[in-house]
Amino acid sequence: MKNEENKPLLGESISSKEETVEGEVESPCFLCGTSVNKNDDELGEVMPGGMSIFKTAVFIVAEIAGSGILALPNALAGTSWTGIGLLVVLGLLALYCATLLGDCWNIIKRKHDVPRNIRDPYPLIGTHAAGKFGKYAVELCIFFTLVGSSVVYILLSAKQISSILNVSIGEFDDPKTEFRFWILICGAVLIPCTWFASPKEMWFIAYGATVCTFAACVLIIIRSTMHLYNYGMADESKFTDPSVTSFFTAFGTIAFAYGGGSLLPTLQADMKKPTSFIYAAFLGFIFIFVLYLPCTLLPYLCIGSKIDPNVLETLETLPGNGKTMITIAKTLITFHLLFAIVVITNPITQLLEEKFGIEHKFGIKRILVRSINGVLMIGLAELFPNFGPNLSLIGGSTLTCLCYIFPAMFYLQIEEKHLIPLHKKVLLIEIVFIALGCGAASTYSSILGFENPFKT
């Protein structure tokens, strides 16, 4: 049996591996229904000090869950009951496209010489699929997505801390001014935490974020269940019909809630066995969906359509005992958001360091680049302190590209054409066109929310 002949890249020249005849095995891909040839060394490739399947799944949960839990009930209010179907479908598509990215990375490593400590795996996938255009498109989307997501997380963290502490800073009486000071404080605390090299060095941050998220979700479920038990479901009059604008804005919010595409290749590249990424993706996304569904549905049943973009703010106003519970949930979610900022800024800084030729080790240049990136995010948060439109805009535009459009397009280009069944080709093309249409509509609807971006 011989390896498939390497195809030249569009716009790039990358040296391919030597063809090997001995020791090859055929490994079926149970997700794709195809089989790929790998030699024994590649199948058993182990990166010393790399992350396990479980640890990678924890990072997936830590990076994706968090702000989505806070915003999804409001998204359900914007879509009515069809939002449950949208939550399920987008979750399954996000998982499927995550496995496509994993397959793309495995195919590239099988066919080409790829350094083990690579900093930019997603742009490299784009390079192999569409040459320099693919690389630059991915880099641009990653930069705007992760910077925008970090801004959203900083805003939410500052908002939560301000609400929990409820103290005045100096002699400032204006809540907007105090809120902006909390943004500065959060940013100043976070910048030194971004100096870690890569995700595998942040395992304690990922575990902390995941534990905080799970505990906060339990508290949200308990508080909502208490209200349903004591007061029942909200009156039918409190459930309003969605508009076209609210529906597509909610699409962007839900897409943001599953938006881990930009970080997934980085996590896979840091795994002990990158070929096992598919199992980590399944484990991580299943856990996320189990958290999302009750935390989305129960508050909607309690309150109806008038839900704040941060559901904790609405749950805090419910009658009866439970305010202390929500305050604890706010604290836990805040810790998660702070942890998540450290994780999601890592691909941005690694990309910048690669551009500037900075060595992959701790030093003054790394500190300088990552600190400047942190200052940029703080500045954007100060300029656009209303997190709702930011979240929907990112979810409907760049995150839709990274999580749905690019994985399907790149897989069609990287995998051997005769190994992709016709039904799978049709499915991938449908994903691309549906995501393009919904993403464009969501982006337009989200931009409408920026009429007064300084409203907090």
Secondary structure, 3 states (H helix, E strand, C coil): CCCCCCCCCCCCCCCECCCCCCCEEEEEECCCCEEEEEEHHHHCCCCCCCECHHHHHHHHHHHHCCHHHHHHHHHHHHHCCHHHHHHHHHHHHHHHHHHHHHHHHHHHHHHECCCCCCCCHHHHHHHHHHHHHHHHHHHHHHHHHHHHHHHHHHHHHHHHHHHHHCCCCCCCCCHHHHHHHHHHHHHHHHHHHHHCCCHHHCHHHHHHHHHHHHHHHHHHHHHHHHHHHHHCCCCHHHCCCCCHHHHHHHHHHHHHHCCCCCCHHHHHHCECCHHHHHHHHHHHHHHHHHHHHHHHHHHHHHHCCCCCCCHHHHHCCCCCCCHHHHHHHHHHHHHHHHHHHHHHCHHHHHHHHHHCCCCCCCCHHHHHHHHHHHHHHHHHHHHCCCHHHHHHHHHHCHHHHHHHHHHHHHHHHHCCHHHCCHHHHHHHHHHHHHHHHHHHHHHHHHHHHHCCCCCC
